[in-house]
Amino acid sequence: MKVAIVGASGAVGQEFLRILAERNFPIDELVLFGSERSAGRTYEFRGQQLTVKLLQHNDDFRDVDVAFVSAGGGTSKDFAETITKHGCVMIDNSSAFRMDPDVPLVVPECNAEDALNRPRGIIANPNCTTIMMVVVLQPLEKLSHIRRIHVSSYQSASGAGAAAMAELQQQYEQLVEGKPVTVSKFPHQLAYNVIPQIDVFTDNGYTKEEMKMFNETRKILHSDVRCSATCVRVSSLRSHSESVWIETERPISVEEAREAIAAAPGCTLKDDPSQLLYPMPLETAGKDDVFVGRIRKDLADDCGLTLWLSGDQIRKGAALNAVQIAEYLISKGSIG
């Protein structure tokens, strides 16, 4: 098995290296690719020093079985043909191909089998907030069809990349030292603040991030569900959280929901308000599962439930989900 990571120097690229090692992913050879700025850097993997190669339009992917790509939508579009032309499976972490009808959009806990049908040789990794939400909603969808979703996200600096995480830390240091605050990666100062905007605004008043949650949820769940989202950047460093309200066709009891979520793959139930137990970013960072708590009946809707979830955006929201897709393909003999 020959594996490539495109965008190896970024936050998600570095997480790929850690997760592939942790999960003992079957690799005979690992190749790292990056931009001119990253080319030449070295990283350790399983005791070996690997040098990042410059990503170019050539035949470097001829013998590669699977490429994990996390280098931005523009790079994904530009290099998709180069990566896939010799049969390499491209698992793309950008938004470039998510709504392409010939590209499956996959969360293994929900629709793993979609990955087997990939006319373009590309599989899209969904948006991080969508991934974590559908992992939790899938077991509830099995109990009763979900008609509507309302969600507010609380997204950490990690969602904007390694440089954004560094900027948040720098802002706190600057504020403590009484220095002017650097604002570059966010539209406003994030330290001691929340920003009700992630990505750019569209004509309907929703941001692209919020519209991703609407469109991607329907594609992953093969559902007519309607999702209304407000996505907010908060000053936590890593791990996203979401407050989710759902309306189902029939009422689902809190006990049913807890039991279904506790048994669902990729979910960990942490829900004991009497002991002040509920998921928080400080505790979910670095973990694989999506953690769920505060499950309760919606006081405004007889067929409604509301819950709180938190999960590591860089792991399950990005790199881990992609690796799980590849593991599924290997189990089905679809790659390697």
N, C-alpha and C positions, 0 to 999 in steps of 0.2 A: 504494500500500500504506500503510494507516494502522495504526500499531502502538502498543500501550499497554504500559506497565510499571506493575504494581500492587505497591506496596512499594518504590518507587524509592530510598528513603533507606537501606534496609538493605544488608548486605554483599552479598547476592545481587543486589539491585536495582542496586547500583553496578557489579557485575560484568556485568550485562546491558548497561549503557551502554557499557562498554569493549569487550565482545565484538561487539555489533552494529556498532560503529564499525570494529573490526579486520577483521571479515569482510565489510565492505561490504554488509551486509544491505540489501535493497531497501526503502527507507523514503521515502515522500513526506511523511509527517507522523508525529511521535512525540509521544505524550501520556504524561505522568507522573502517577501517582496515589499518594496516601498518606493516612495518618491525620491527625487534627487536629494532632498534634504535628509532622508533617512538612510539611503543607500550607503553601505559601508559600516553601519553600526553592527555590533555583535551582541547576541543574546545566548544565554545558556539554555539548553534543553536536553534533559536526561544525560547530563554530564558532558555534552558536546557544546562547543562554541559554534554558533551559526551566524553567518554574515548576511545581512540584508542585501538582496540584489535589486538593482534598478528595474522597475516594472517597465517593460518595453513591448512594442508590437513585433513579436518574433515567435519562435517555436519553443519557448521555455516551458510551456504547459503541455507539450506533446505527450509526456509519460505520466502526467499528474492525474491521479484518480479523482480527487476532490480538492476544491479550493475554497477556503473560508475568506470571504472578501468583506473588508470593513475599511474602505478608503474614501467614502463619500459617493453620492449619487452620480456626480459627473464622471468620476473615474470608472464606476461600475458600467455606465452606459458606453463609455469610450472603449473599455477593454473587454466587454462581454464576449464579443466574437473571438478575440484573441485567446481568451481563457477557455472557451468551450469548443473551439473548432476541431480539436483532436479527440473529443469525447470526455474531457474533464467535466465533472459536475460542479457547477458554481453555486455555492450557497451564499447569498448576498444579504448583507446586513443593512443596506441603504433602502431608501424608499423608491428607488428607480423603477423597479419592476413589480411592486406589490400588487397593483391593480391590473396588470397585464393579464388578459384571459388565458394566455399560453404559459403563464408562470404560476405554479402553485404557491400559495401563501400558507405556511405550515407552522402549527404548534403541535408537537407530537402527542401531547395528552388529549388533543381535540380531534385532529384530522391527519394523523401520520400518513395514512394511505394515499393522500393527495400527492405526496412527494414522489410516488412511483410513476406518475404521469407528468412528464416535464418536456414538452415538445422542443423547447429552446435550450434544454440542458441547464436551465437555471431554476433554483428554488429560492423564494424570497423569505427572509426572516421578517416577521412583523415588527411594528413599532413596539417599543418596550412597554408602554402603558397598556397597550392592547394585549400583549402576550400575558402579562400578569393577571389582567382582568378575566380573559377567557379561560385560563387555567382554573380559576375559581368558579366561573359561571357554568362551565361544562357539566359538572355533576348536578347542578341545580336544573339545568336545561333537561337533563334526563328525567327529573321528577315531574316537571311541567314546563311547557314551552314558555320562554321568556319573550314577552311582547315589547317591553320598553326598558331602557336602561338610562338612568341619570347618574352621572359620575363627576366628581371633582377630584382632580389629581393634585398631589403634593410632591413635586418632582425635584430631586436633589440636583446639585451642581454637576454630578457625574454624568447626567444625561446630555450635557453639552461638551463632554470630553475631558481629557486630562488637563488641558490648559485652563479650562473653566474651573475645575476643582482647585488648581493652583491659584487662580485669581481670587476665589472666595477666601482661601486661607490668607492670601496677601492682603485682602481688604480688611480682615480682622486685625492683622498686624499693623496696618497703616492707621486704622482707627485708634488702636491702643496707644500708638506712638504719636498721635496727633498730626499725622501727615495727610496730604491730599490722597483721596481714594482713587485707585485705578479702576476704570470701567471700560472694558473692551469686549468681553465675551457675552455680556448680557446688555439689554437695553437700558438698565438702571443699576444702581448699586444693589447687590444682593445681600450683603452682610447686614444683619439686623432688619431684614426686609423680606417681603414676598412680592413677586411680580406676576400679575395675572395675564401673562402672555408667554407662550412657548411657540416658536416659529412665527411666520408672518400672518397677518390677517387676510382673510378672503372676503369676497363681496358680500357674503351673508352675515358678516360680523364674527364668524368663528375663525379660529386660527387653523393653519394646516394641520397642526398636531391634533386638534379637536376633531377635524374632519377625518383624519386617519382612523380615529377610534370608531367613528360611525361606519366608514366603508370597510375597514379591515375586519371588524367584528362580524359583519354579515358574510364576508367571503370565507372566513375561517370556520364559522359555525354552520355555514350553508343555511342561513336563516334570514327571515324578513324583519328581524329585530331592529328597532330604531334606538340609537344611542345619542344622547345629548350630553356633551362634555364641556367642562371648564377646566383647562389645564393651567396649573400654577407652578411657578418656580419658587422653591423655598430654600432656606439657607442651611439645610442639612448637606453634608458632604457626599454621602453615598447612600443609595437605596431610595426608591420611590414608594409612595403610599397613595392609596385611593380610598375615597368614601363613595360607596356604590349603593344606589337604590334600584331595585328591579321590580317590575310588575309581571307576574306570571298568569297563565290562563286559569289555573286554580290556586287557591291559597296553599302555600307551603308553610308548615309549622317550623318554628325555630329548632325544634328537636330534629325534625327531618333534615333540615339544612345542615345542622351541625354534624349529624351522622354521615351525610353524603360527603361533605367536605373533608371530614376526618379520614374517610376511606379513599379519597381521590388521589391519584398519582400527582406528585408535584405540589401538593398542598399540606400544610401543617396547621392544625387548629390550635389557636392559643386564645381562649375565650372564657375567662373567669373574672368578670368585673368585681366580684366580692373580694378577690385577692389582688385587684388592680392589674390583672394580667390581660394584655392585648399587645398586638405587634407594634413595634417601633423601629424606625430606621437604624438606630444604634445597634439593635440586636439582630436585625435581618441582614445587614451588610456582611458579605462574604458567605452567605448561605445559599443553597441551591433552591430550596422550596419557596413558594409564596405563602406567607403566614397570614392567617385570617382570624379576626375576632370581632367583637361588638355586634354579633349577629342578633337582630331583633326585628320584630314586626314593624312595618311602616305605619305610623299613626295616621297618615293621610290617605292610605290605600289598603283596602281589605285584602287585596291580592298582592300586596307588596312586602318585600323584605329589604332591610338595609344592613350593610356590613362594612367593615374596614379591613383593608389588606395592605401588606407591605412586603416588598421584595427587592432583591439586589438587581438594579437595572443593568449592570455590566455583566452579571452572570445570567440569570434566567431571562432577563430582558434583552439579552444580546448573545454573548458568546456561548453560554451553555445551551440555549435553545438550538443554535446552529449545530453544535456538536451532537446533540441528541437526534437531530434530523439525520446526520451522517450515520450515527449508530443504528438507527432504524433501517436505513438503506443497506447497510452491511448485513444486518440480520435477515433481510429479504433477498440477499444476493444481488442487489441492484447496483452496487459499486464494488470495486476491489476484485 
